[in-house]
């Protein structure tokens, strides 16, 4: 019946809704041109800033998971990093598939509840931005300390 279909809304898209959409610039030519223009403006200082933010964020995330007793491995290459909910190093897709994706979902939701938006999939990379500062890193790490506890407590309850 025409007109009976619910119109698409932003609340249907992850992280709020069930529809997962991702893609680097999603094939949009204008977004691609803007991305290339931005990259051309970055200099060595910008990359040092990004790498430092990522280093501090990754170290703090790993410490939060360790304090909470939540098996997690934070892996980083420069300013690109990922959180895997496993105590084992992840060197390939098979190892990534072995992580506890339900624990990542709990961590993700706990972070979202604290106002921090993460990649909704346990298989996605995280990124920092040139406009981020130490204050944003501190905010994420404060939320992560609490969210790691939530993920760890839920994991421990499910194994008892």
JOGIMO-V372679 format. One record per helix or strand. SS is the DSSP state (H for helix, E for strand). FROM is the first residue (numbers start at 0). TO is the last residue. If there is no record, write none. Layout:
# JOGIMO-V372679
ss=SS from=FROM to=TO
ss=SS from=FROM to=TO
This chain:
# JOGIMO-V372679
ss=H from=9 to=11
ss=E from=12 to=12
ss=E from=18 to=18
ss=H from=24 to=26
ss=H from=28 to=40
ss=H from=43 to=67
ss=E from=72 to=76
ss=E from=79 to=83
ss=H from=92 to=96
ss=H from=100 to=112
ss=E from=125 to=126
ss=H from=133 to=158
